[in-house]
Amino acid sequence: MKLTLLIVMVCLLFISFVEFKYINGFIFSLDLVPIATSLLIFGYILRIIDYKYLLKPYSLLIFLVLNILFCILNYKISGLTDIYNCAIGNVFFFSLAAYAGIVFSLLLSNLINTNTMLEYIGKNSLVFYAFQNSISLPISTYLVSKLLNILNINCDIVYFGLTILLTLIILTIISIIINKKFPFIIAKKGGIK
């Protein structure tokens, strides 16, 4: 079973490579389906194998360094990566970075155990994903740049920090509204009464 899944994963990556090299995109982001499916298969493989032997303090650092290294290599070869706009760059380095990031995330989550904020974001990830680029991020960047102009502050770290904080606040408000008033949007029962 594991070998079959591994073969399917490699075939999907090959299809992705051919798509991005020769076809240059499909409508509705269909070109991302093979690579996204390979990432899901990788996650499933990790779930069915015992990856607990990787739970060493240095393993976390190794997979973080690998993730960053492959991201940098992908950037050096292809430029910016933007999955939202179907620009993943070099499929090989993108995939290796994603796989290292998945393992890093699993190891980190095993070390953290529980984190209320991350659990909340995870439970509301569909809402966060749906509204981050269309509503929350444009509003946040606009408001933060106006505020920093008024205060005459020109610091990228402050700008990005405030933008992330405001984006999370806006997305949290949206998710509360959807969960309480329109839960059917995310396939939950209940709603306006």
C-alpha positions in Angstrom: 0.0 0.0 0.0 2.7 2.5 1.0 4.8 1.7 -2.2 1.7 2.1 -4.4 1.0 5.5 -2.8 4.6 6.5 -3.2 4.5 5.6 -6.9 1.2 7.5 -7.4 2.8 10.5 -5.6 5.9 10.4 -7.9 3.6 10.1 -11.0 1.6 13.1 -9.9 4.7 15.1 -9.4 5.9 14.2 -12.9 2.5 15.3 -14.3 2.9 18.6 -12.4 6.4 19.1 -13.8 5.1 18.5 -17.4 2.1 20.8 -16.8 4.2 23.7 -15.4 7.0 23.2 -18.0 4.9 22.9 -21.2 1.3 23.8 -20.6 1.6 26.9 -18.3 -1.7 26.7 -16.4 -5.3 25.6 -16.6 -8.5 27.4 -15.7 -9.8 27.2 -12.1 -6.3 26.2 -10.9 -6.7 22.7 -12.2 -2.9 22.6 -12.8 -2.4 22.5 -9.0 -4.5 19.4 -8.5 -1.7 16.8 -9.1 0.7 18.6 -6.8 -1.9 19.2 -4.1 -2.9 15.5 -4.4 0.7 14.4 -4.0 1.0 16.6 -0.8 -2.2 14.9 0.6 -0.8 11.5 -0.2 2.5 12.4 1.5 0.5 13.5 4.6 -1.4 10.2 4.5 1.8 8.2 4.1 3.2 9.9 7.2 0.0 9.1 9.1 0.2 5.4 8.3 3.9 5.0 9.0 5.3 5.5 12.5 7.2 8.8 12.2 7.7 9.0 16.0 11.3 8.0 15.6 11.8 11.4 14.1 10.8 13.1 17.3 14.3 14.2 18.3 15.2 17.9 19.0 17.6 18.0 16.1 15.0 16.7 13.7 12.9 19.8 14.0 15.9 21.9 13.1 16.9 19.7 10.2 13.5 19.9 8.6 13.2 23.6 9.2 16.6 24.2 7.5 15.6 21.9 4.6 12.3 23.7 4.2 14.1 27.1 4.1 16.9 25.9 1.9 14.5 24.5 -0.8 12.4 27.6 -0.6 15.5 29.8 -1.2 16.6 27.5 -4.1 13.1 27.7 -5.6 13.2 31.5 -5.3 16.7 31.8 -6.8 15.6 29.7 -9.8 12.0 30.8 -10.4 11.3 34.0 -8.4 8.4 34.4 -6.1 6.1 31.5 -5.3 2.4 32.3 -5.1 0.1 29.3 -4.9 -3.0 31.5 -4.9 -2.0 32.7 -8.4 -0.7 29.3 -9.6 2.9 30.4 -9.6 4.9 27.6 -7.8 8.2 28.0 -9.7 10.4 24.9 -9.9 8.2 21.9 -9.1 11.1 19.8 -7.7 12.2 22.4 -5.2 8.7 23.5 -4.4 7.7 19.9 -3.6 10.8 19.2 -1.5 10.2 22.4 0.5 6.6 21.4 1.0 7.5 17.9 2.1 10.1 19.2 4.6 7.5 21.8 5.8 4.9 19.1 6.3 7.3 17.0 8.4 8.5 20.1 10.3 4.8 21.0 11.1 4.0 17.5 12.3 7.1 17.4 14.5 6.4 20.9 15.9 2.7 20.0 16.6 3.9 16.9 18.5 6.2 19.1 20.6 3.6 21.9 21.3 0.8 19.5 22.1 -2.0 22.0 22.4 -2.3 25.7 21.3 -5.7 27.3 21.5 -4.9 29.9 18.9 -3.6 27.5 16.3 -6.5 25.1 17.0 -9.0 27.9 16.4 -7.3 28.8 13.1 -7.3 25.2 12.1 -11.0 24.8 12.8 -11.7 27.9 10.8 -9.1 27.4 8.0 -11.8 27.4 5.3 -13.1 30.8 6.4 -9.5 32.2 6.8 -8.5 30.9 3.4 -11.7 32.2 1.7 -11.5 35.7 3.0 -7.8 36.4 3.5 -6.9 37.6 0.0 -10.3 39.0 -1.0 -11.3 41.0 2.1 -9.0 40.8 5.1 -5.6 41.5 3.6 -6.6 44.4 1.4 -8.4 46.1 4.3 -5.5 45.4 6.7 -2.8 46.7 4.4 -4.8 49.8 3.6 -5.5 50.6 7.3 -2.0 49.9 8.5 -0.3 52.0 5.8 -2.7 54.9 6.6 -1.9 54.6 10.3 1.8 54.4 9.8 1.7 57.4 7.4 -0.2 59.4 10.0 2.3 58.4 12.8 5.2 59.0 10.4 6.6 55.5 11.0 8.6 53.8 8.2 9.5 50.4 9.5 8.8 47.2 7.5 8.8 45.0 10.7 6.1 47.2 12.3 4.1 47.3 9.0 4.1 43.5 8.6 3.5 42.8 12.2 0.5 45.1 12.4 -0.8 43.8 9.1 -0.7 40.2 10.3 -2.3 41.1 13.6 -5.1 43.1 12.0 -5.6 40.4 9.3 -6.1 37.8 12.1 -8.5 40.0 14.0 -10.6 40.7 10.8 -10.6 37.0 9.9 -11.6 36.0 13.5 -14.5 38.4 13.4 -15.6 37.0 10.0 -15.3 33.4 11.3 -17.3 34.2 14.4 -20.1 35.8 12.3 -20.1 32.8 9.9 -20.0 30.2 12.7 -22.9 31.9 14.6 -25.1 33.2 11.8 -24.3 31.3 8.6 -22.7 28.0 9.6 -24.3 26.3 6.6 -21.6 28.1 4.5 -19.0 25.8 6.1 -21.3 22.7 6.2 -22.3 23.1 9.9 -25.8 22.9 11.3 -27.6 25.9 12.9 -27.8 29.5 11.8 -29.9 32.6 12.1 -32.8 32.2 14.5 
